[in-house]
Amino acid sequence: MAIPEPATRKLHGGAWITAAKLFVPSALGILIFFVPVTLGGRQTILLDHMVTAARGLLGEAAGLYALALILAGAAYPLWKGTWKRNLTERIFTVLKLAGVAVAVMALTGWGPALLHEPDMLPFLFDKLVIPVGLIVPIGAVFLALLIGYGLLELVGVLLQPVMRPIWRTPGRSAIDAVASFVGSYSIGLLITNRVYQAGQYSAREAAIIATGFSTVSATFMIIVARTLELMSVWNLYFWLTLAITFVVTAVTVRLPPLARMDNARSDGEPEAIPGKRLATAWKTGLAVADRAPGLHRSVALNVREGLLMAISILPSIMSVGLLGLLVAKYTPLFEWLGLLFYPFVAIWGLEDGMALAQASAAGLAEMFLPALLMTEAEFVARFAAGVVSVSAVLFFSASIPCILATSIPLSVGRIVAVWFLRVALSLMLAVPAGYLVQAMSGA
């Protein structure tokens, strides 16, 4: 892709104006999304602080706010007529309508007592629906700073030598990966969808990023680690989970169904001239900053996209998430599915191998289920369950509906196939990693 002429000329004239347009919004975006800050004795990223503050200001009204988004999400496909597109859309439209009823039950306490046990509706509504309903729109306000002023393109050119050969994605996808791990998979998918719609990712690249990088955030990993009593080895757990997640992605991109997807894009990254990668990255970033729209226009566009994603996700989290929790707790379905994963655990001779395989299968319904089901297991099994919860990436209570709400051409069948590969590969790596951590820490 040729570098636009106006930006290259400004390098010799008013370069500082364009450079400021590149660096100031980008630096603010990095500060908000990636830099942990301690406020009120709590250390996390500023976006998370904002979400916490917003929830505090809303108080009891946070539930009503979430219900309003769920109602909008259920009505949207009927209003736009998207429910007519295909069978998948029809099914999810019905599930979204069911999500409204489930949300009303969560707010009012109406319905069977078993639905109001702590690990059912209260967990879904308080721990997933309300935080996601806040973080996506609020994050979208600041997303314009991160992706609209050249940072994505500058970093993309610099990281091409790493991203392309290992994960077969453009260098700019590194931003998506970091945004997911530090912020939220929903924010990562929001970035991916925006870049894909702009023609800067191919269908295959967008699918790789959505199914391989857009996992739960580091802050949610802390919840998993606490549940499984892994905080004593937090640093080892975090970095090994990060490594295993990306190693698994590097393998799955070379296997069907991802390997067979369309790889054409309309606006790819510029290839750096040998020996001039830094100069190419700099010029590319300046070119984008030079032609970037006003901040108010970027923010308005991203807020609209963020709200649409939020209302698409939340009803499905309520209905599909509840269904998955009920199936896991009251039926043997995930026990049967776990038999498919047992060979990948059995090779390591793990005492709780069958329980781990079954818990990992339950992660298809909700990523937190493996942690909930393995709290009483031995250390290695608990560690592996914690890793698989994150590295599997895909689950029906949130991330799969989130992907289906984007323009990325991934069917439910393809997503489940990728999930199976990810869980199998993750188990093969996570169990020996657990033995290693046990030996190093004496746990």
C-alpha positions in Angstrom: 0.0 0.0 0.0 1.5 3.3 -1.0 2.0 6.0 1.7 -0.2 9.0 1.0 1.8 11.9 -0.3 0.5 14.6 2.1 1.9 12.8 5.2 5.3 12.4 3.6 5.5 16.1 2.8 4.5 17.1 6.3 7.6 15.2 7.6 9.6 18.2 6.3 7.1 21.0 7.2 4.5 20.9 9.9 5.6 17.5 11.1 5.2 18.4 14.7 1.4 19.0 14.2 0.9 15.6 12.6 3.2 13.9 15.1 1.1 15.4 18.0 -2.0 14.1 16.3 -0.5 10.7 16.2 1.0 10.6 19.7 -1.3 12.5 22.0 -4.5 10.5 21.4 -2.5 7.3 21.1 -0.7 7.9 24.4 -4.1 8.7 26.1 -5.5 5.5 24.7 -2.6 3.4 25.9 -2.9 5.0 29.4 -6.6 4.2 29.6 -6.5 0.7 28.2 -3.1 -0.7 29.2 -1.5 1.0 32.2 -2.4 -0.2 35.7 -3.1 2.7 38.1 -3.8 2.4 41.8 -6.9 4.3 43.0 -8.6 3.8 46.3 -6.2 1.0 47.1 -7.1 -1.0 44.0 -4.7 -1.4 41.1 -6.1 -1.9 37.6 -6.4 -0.1 34.3 -8.2 3.2 34.1 -11.0 1.8 32.0 -11.8 -0.7 34.8 -11.7 2.1 37.3 -14.2 4.0 35.2 -16.5 1.0 34.9 -16.3 0.5 38.7 -17.1 4.2 39.2 -20.0 4.0 36.8 -21.5 1.0 38.5 -21.1 2.8 41.9 -22.9 5.9 40.6 -25.7 3.8 39.1 -26.1 1.7 42.3 -29.3 -0.3 42.2 -30.1 1.3 38.8 -27.3 -0.8 37.2 -29.6 -3.7 36.9 -32.3 -1.6 35.2 -29.6 -0.2 32.9 -28.6 -3.8 31.9 -32.3 -4.7 31.5 -32.8 -1.8 29.1 -29.8 -2.9 27.0 -31.2 -6.5 27.0 -34.6 -5.2 25.8 -33.0 -3.2 23.1 -30.9 -6.2 22.0 -34.0 -8.4 21.8 -35.9 -5.8 19.8 -33.1 -4.9 17.4 -33.1 -8.0 15.1 -36.9 -7.7 14.9 -36.7 -4.0 14.0 -33.9 -4.4 11.5 -35.3 -7.6 10.0 -31.9 -9.4 10.5 -33.7 -12.4 12.1 -34.8 -13.5 8.6 -31.2 -13.9 7.3 -30.6 -17.5 8.2 -31.4 -20.2 10.7 -28.6 -19.1 13.1 -30.1 -15.6 13.3 -33.6 -17.0 13.9 -32.3 -19.2 16.8 -30.4 -16.4 18.4 -33.3 -14.0 18.0 -35.5 -16.5 20.0 -32.7 -16.8 22.6 -32.4 -13.0 22.9 -36.2 -12.8 23.6 -35.7 -15.5 26.2 -32.9 -13.5 27.6 -35.4 -10.7 28.4 -37.5 -13.1 30.5 -34.4 -14.4 32.3 -33.2 -10.9 33.0 -36.5 -10.0 34.5 -36.3 -13.1 36.7 -32.8 -12.1 37.8 -34.0 -8.6 38.8 -37.2 -9.5 40.5 -36.4 -12.9 42.1 -39.3 -14.4 40.3 -39.1 -18.0 39.1 -37.9 -21.4 40.4 -35.6 -21.3 43.4 -32.9 -23.3 41.6 -32.4 -20.4 39.1 -31.6 -18.1 42.0 -28.8 -20.1 43.5 -25.6 -18.1 43.7 -24.0 -19.9 40.8 -26.9 -19.4 38.5 -28.7 -16.1 37.7 -26.9 -14.0 40.3 -23.6 -15.0 38.9 -24.6 -14.3 35.3 -26.3 -11.0 36.0 -23.9 -9.5 38.5 -20.6 -10.9 37.4 -21.1 -10.9 33.6 -24.1 -8.9 32.3 -23.7 -5.7 34.2 -19.9 -5.4 33.8 -20.0 -6.2 30.1 -22.9 -3.8 29.6 -20.8 -1.0 31.1 -17.3 -1.8 29.8 -18.3 -2.1 26.1 -19.9 1.4 25.7 -17.5 3.1 28.0 -14.5 1.5 26.3 -15.9 2.5 22.9 -15.7 6.1 23.9 -11.9 5.8 24.3 -11.4 3.3 21.6 -11.2 6.1 19.1 -8.0 7.2 20.8 -6.4 3.9 20.4 -7.3 2.9 16.9 -8.1 6.0 14.9 -4.8 8.1 14.9 -2.1 5.8 13.5 -0.9 3.8 16.5 -2.4 0.6 15.1 -0.7 1.0 11.7 2.7 2.1 13.3 2.8 -0.9 15.6 1.6 -3.1 12.8 4.5 -2.5 10.6 7.0 -2.9 13.5 5.5 -6.3 14.5 5.1 -7.8 11.1 8.3 -10.0 11.5 6.7 -11.6 14.5 2.9 -11.8 13.8 2.9 -12.9 10.2 5.2 -16.0 10.4 3.9 -17.3 13.7 0.2 -16.4 13.7 -0.4 -15.5 10.1 -2.0 -12.2 11.0 -0.9 -8.5 10.3 1.3 -6.8 12.8 -1.6 -4.5 13.9 -3.3 -7.6 15.4 -0.9 -7.4 18.3 -3.0 -4.4 19.6 -6.1 -6.7 19.5 -4.3 -9.3 21.5 -3.1 -6.9 24.2 -6.5 -5.2 24.4 -8.2 -8.5 25.1 -5.8 -9.7 27.7 -5.5 -6.3 29.5 -9.0 -5.0 28.9 -11.7 -7.4 27.7 -12.4 -9.8 24.9 -15.4 -7.6 23.9 -13.0 -4.7 23.4 -10.7 -6.8 21.4 -13.5 -8.0 19.2 -14.8 -4.4 18.8 -11.3 -3.5 17.5 -11.2 -6.5 15.2 -14.6 -5.9 13.8 -13.9 -2.2 13.1 -10.6 -3.1 11.3 -12.2 -6.0 9.4 -15.0 -3.7 8.2 -12.4 -1.2 7.0 -10.9 -4.0 4.8 -7.6 -4.1 6.7 -8.1 -7.7 7.8 -9.1 -10.6 5.6 -11.8 -13.0 6.8 -9.2 -15.5 7.8 -7.2 -13.0 9.7 -10.2 -11.6 11.5 -11.3 -15.1 12.4 -7.9 -16.0 13.7 -7.8 -12.9 15.9 -11.4 -13.5 17.2 -10.9 -17.1 18.1 -7.3 -17.0 19.1 -6.6 -13.7 20.8 -9.9 -12.4 22.1 -9.9 -14.2 25.5 -11.0 -13.0 28.9 -9.1 -10.1 30.5 -6.2 -10.3 33.0 -8.6 -8.9 35.7 -11.0 -11.8 35.2 -8.0 -14.2 35.3 -7.6 -13.1 38.9 -11.1 -14.2 39.7 -10.3 -17.6 38.2 -7.0 -17.8 40.1 -8.7 -16.9 43.4 -11.4 -19.5 42.9 -8.9 -22.3 42.2 -6.5 -21.1 45.0 -3.7 -20.2 42.6 -2.9 -16.7 43.8 0.2 -18.0 45.5 1.6 -18.8 42.0 -0.1 -15.9 40.2 2.8 -14.7 38.1 3.6 -18.2 36.9 -0.1 -18.8 36.2 -0.5 -15.6 34.3 2.5 -15.9 32.0 2.2 -19.6 31.3 -1.5 -19.1 30.5 -0.5 -16.2 28.1 2.1 -18.4 26.5 -0.1 -21.5 26.1 -3.0 -19.4 24.7 -0.7 -18.0 21.9 1.0 -21.3 21.2 -2.3 -23.0 20.8 -3.4 -20.2 18.4 -0.2 -20.6 16.4 -1.2 -24.3 15.9 -4.9 -23.8 15.1 -4.2 -21.2 12.4 -2.5 -24.0 10.4 -5.5 -26.4 10.8 -9.0 -26.5 9.3 -11.4 -24.7 9.6 -9.3 -21.5 10.0 -6.6 -22.5 7.4 -9.3 -22.8 4.7 -10.9 -19.4 5.1 -10.7 -16.5 2.6 -7.5 -14.5 3.0 -8.2 -11.6 0.6 -8.3 -8.0 2.0 -8.9 -4.7 0.3 -6.4 -2.6 2.3 -3.4 -4.5 3.8 -0.5 -3.2 5.8 2.4 -1.7 3.9 5.4 -3.9 3.6 8.6 -2.3 5.0 11.6 -1.9 2.7 14.4 -4.0 4.0 16.4 -2.0 6.6 13.8 0.7 6.7 11.1 -0.8 8.9 11.2 1.9 11.5 11.0 4.7 8.9 8.1 2.9 7.1 6.2 2.5 10.4 6.7 6.1 11.3 5.5 7.3 7.9 2.5 5.0 7.9 1.4 6.2 11.4 1.8 9.8 10.3 -0.2 9.2 7.1 -3.1 7.8 9.1 -3.0 10.6 11.7 -2.9 13.2 9.0 -6.2 12.0 7.4 -7.9 11.0 10.6 -11.4 12.5 11.2 -12.1 14.8 14.1 -12.2 13.2 17.5 -15.9 13.8 17.9 -16.7 11.9 14.7 -14.4 9.0 15.7 -15.9 8.8 19.2 -19.5 8.9 17.9 -18.8 6.1 15.4 -17.2 3.9 18.1 -19.9 4.6 20.7 -22.5 3.5 18.2 -20.6 0.3 17.4 -20.0 -0.3 21.1 -23.7 0.0 22.0 -24.7 -2.2 19.1 -22.2 -4.9 20.3 -23.4 -4.5 23.9 -27.1 -5.0 23.1 -26.2 -8.0 20.8 -24.2 -9.7 23.6 -26.2 -9.2 26.7 -29.5 -11.0 25.9 -27.5 -14.1 24.7 -25.4 -14.1 27.9 -28.5 -14.4 29.9 -30.3 -17.1 28.0 -27.4 -19.2 26.6 -25.3 -18.7 29.7 -28.2 -19.9 32.0 -28.9 -22.9 29.7 -25.2 -23.9 29.8 -25.1 -23.6 33.6 -28.2 -25.7 34.0 -26.9 -28.4 31.5 -23.6 -28.6 33.4 -25.2 -28.9 36.8 -28.2 -31.1 36.1 -27.4 -33.3 33.0 -24.5 -35.6 32.0 -24.0 -33.9 28.6 -20.6 -32.4 29.5 -19.5 -35.6 31.2 -20.1 -37.4 27.8 -18.3 -34.6 25.9 -15.5 -34.8 28.4 -14.7 -38.4 27.2 -13.5 -36.9 23.9 -10.9 -34.8 25.9 -9.8 -37.6 28.3 -7.1 -39.0 26.0 -5.3 -35.6 25.9 -5.2 -35.7 29.7 -4.6 -39.4 30.3 -1.2 -39.4 28.6 0.1 -37.4 31.7 -1.3 -39.9 34.2 -3.2 -37.2 36.1 -5.2 -38.6 39.1 -8.1 -36.2 38.5 -7.8 -36.5 34.7 -11.4 -37.5 33.9 -12.8 -34.7 36.1 -10.5 -32.2 34.4 -11.6 -33.4 30.9 -15.3 -33.1 31.9 -14.8 -29.7 33.5 -12.9 -28.5 30.4 -15.9 -29.6 28.2 -18.2 -27.6 30.4 -16.2 -24.5 29.5 -18.1 -24.4 26.1 -21.1 -23.1 28.0 -19.3 -20.7 30.3 -15.6 -20.1 30.7 -15.9 -20.0 34.5 -17.4 -23.4 34.8 -14.1 -25.4 34.7 -12.9 -23.3 37.7 -16.2 -23.8 39.6 -16.1 -27.6 39.0 -12.4 -28.1 39.9 -12.1 -26.2 43.2 -11.6 -29.4 45.2 -9.1 -31.1 42.8 -5.3 -31.6 43.2 -3.0 -28.7 42.4 -2.0 -29.8 38.9 -5.6 -30.4 37.8 -6.7 -27.0 39.3 -3.8 -25.2 37.5 -4.7 -26.9 34.2 -8.4 -26.0 34.6 -7.4 -22.4 35.2 -5.3 -22.3 32.1 -8.0 -24.0 29.9 -10.6 -21.6 31.1 -8.7 -18.8 29.5 -6.9 -20.5 26.6 -10.1 -22.1 25.2 -11.2 -18.5 24.4 -14.7 -19.6 23.1 -17.8 -20.1 25.2 -21.5 -19.7 24.6 -22.4 -17.5 27.5 -20.5 -14.5 26.0 -17.6 -14.7 23.6 -19.4 -16.8 20.9 -22.5 -14.5 20.8 -20.1 -11.6 20.7 -18.3 -13.1 17.7 -21.6 -13.8 16.0 -22.7 -10.2 16.5 -19.7 -9.0 14.4 -19.3 -9.0 10.6 -16.7 -11.8 10.8 -17.9 -14.8 8.7 -17.7 -17.5 11.4 -20.5 -20.0 11.7 -21.4 -21.8 15.0 -20.0 -25.0 13.5 -16.7 -23.5 12.7 -16.4 -21.9 16.1 -17.2 -25.1 17.9 -14.5 -26.9 15.8 -11.9 -24.3 16.7 -13.0 -24.6 20.4 -12.5 -28.4 20.3 -9.0 -28.0 18.9 -8.1 -25.3 21.4 -9.2 -27.3 24.4 -7.4 -30.4 23.3 -4.2 -28.6 22.6 -4.5 -26.5 25.8 -4.9 -29.7 28.0 -1.8 -31.3 26.4 0.2 -28.2 27.4 -1.5 -27.1 30.6 -1.0 -30.4 32.6 2.8 -30.5 32.2 2.9 -26.8 32.9 1.0 -27.5 36.2 3.6 -30.2 37.1 6.4 -27.7 36.4 4.8 -25.0 38.6 4.2 -27.5 41.3 7.9 -28.5 41.3 9.0 -24.8 41.2 6.7 -23.6 43.9 6.4 -26.7 46.1 2.6 -26.3 46.0 
